[in-house]
Amino acid sequence: MSGVMAAPRAEVVIDLENLRHNVAYLDGLAKDADTMAVVKADGYGHGAVEVARAAVDAGATWLGSCSLTEALTLRAAGCTVPILAWLDPSGTDYAPGVEQDVDLSASSITQLKDIAAAAGKAGRTARVHLKIDTGLSRNGCPAADWSELVDLAAKTANIEVHSIWSHLAVADEVGHPATDAQAERFDDAYREALAAGLDPRRHIANSAAVITRPDLHLDLVRPGIAIYGLNPVPVPADLRPVMTFRSAVALTKRIPAGESVSYGLSWTAKNDTNLALVPVGYADGVPRSLSNRMHVWLAHKRRPVVGRICMDQIVVDCGDDVVTEGDEVVLFGAGDEGEPTAREWADTTGTIDYEIVTGMYRPRVARTYTGSRR
């Protein structure tokens, strides 16, 4: 991407062809398991509906959402493959989900009873995935309560248990012994489910485990961040970043040596220099903590952002190079040409690239799709 652009002031460009490539690649790694493309949080900031359609087109046979509301949005958009919704607060009315064939997760007796009541209200059987806590100590049924949960599920007429499942805590740390410990606990939970008379499928593999733990692929894998082209493990994988964040130069000016830039005057020009004003800021997803610590790709070069990042704008030091109002500015992208990446932002600010891309779901950041919408 280069040259003059006629585009919104702030824009994320989503490459659906790259997303299809990633899904097909991950599906191939787990060729003996089904693939659930996780599209929660509006598709990790990429747009859940468009991502879901592209993922299914590329071979995903399931979709994963956090909330029932997210799942019902996918159904309303015409997504017909199985969808799992796994986290809603107590008191949620699950009946619309049962009516729309959304698979629901239960981690407690209370949740299972709520789902059974919703199934009764809907006059249908609810398909349920029972979640066991194997060591993340977050969502999931404690091991001490698991026998009671699987026994009740087996005895409840309008509950069909499709799977048992869990989530890994440190699969992104290759070789960490906690992953093996979780796998052993998961196998114990599976045996208890069988003893209760259930015959569930199993899923525990997230993106990292899809890439590094084929022994944990089991019946279904749940890649999330990897389908968006971001690799959670320090292991080579054929993943292509899907999101590019870009803007355009709004104003240029030349300042003399000794002049300072932006609030607090935290950067001062050592020499006469050309500045480019870019109309994006922390309200558009650029972390203020990147002030004086980030670069952009502008006119075929990486260039430093100088001075404090503001709510609506950043300033780029272009030295003696001449840039033009309207020139495209890439804030992060695939990195193929040397442009910054979401991982670079994350590493610099001490976070993870998940937070960077999901943070791009903002009202005034436009979203554009490339790659055919089949």
Buried (B, 14 or more C-beta within 10 A) or exposed (E): BEEEBEBBBBBBBBBBBBBBBBBBBBBEBBEEBBBBBBBBBBBBBBBBBBBBBBBBBBBBBBBBBBBBEBBBBBBEEEBEBBBBBBBBEEEBEBBBBBBBBBBBBBBBBEBBBBBBBBBBBBEBBBBBBBBBBBBBEEBBBEBEBBBBBBBBBBEBEBBBBBBBBBBBBBBBBBEBEBBEEBBEBBEBBBEBBEEBEBEBBBBBBBBBBBBBBBEBBBBBBBBBBBBBBBBBBEEEBEBBBBBBBBBBBBEBEEBEEEBEBBEEEEBEBEEEBBBBBBBBBBBBBBBEBBBBEBBBBBBEBBBBBBBBBBEBBBBBBBBEBEBEEEBBBBBBBBBEEEBBBBBBBBEBBEBBBBBBBBBBBBEEBEBBBEBEEE
